[in-house]
């Protein structure tokens, strides 16, 4: 609530709209207002991933992915990450890994948001 007090009237309107109506795709809201809210940590961006989407992983320089044994989520994220290729759909990756499709899509969306993967 303290964060909202520092918002402009327009920012408050957008926050209220999102609370009442749920998420929106890029371009449906004022870009400058969304950026301001994002910088304040009041909204987050998501990359929608479809069943038939294909993803590529560009060369990652100096990237190290440490793994902790026994952490289910981390192991899952690692399996999905190393399985991504430009030829295989998200649905096929989920099937090959025997992982829930929605969970796979969430993992891929996170990689795209972090800039580690790109939707084709």
DATASUL-V881570 format. One line per field, one symbol per residue. ss: DSSP state (H for helix, E for strand, - for the rest). Layout:
ss=???
This chain:
ss=-HHHH---HHHHHHHHHHHHH---------HHHHHHHHH--------------EEE---------------HHHHHHHHHHHH-----EHHHHHHHH---HHHHHHHHHHHHH----EE-
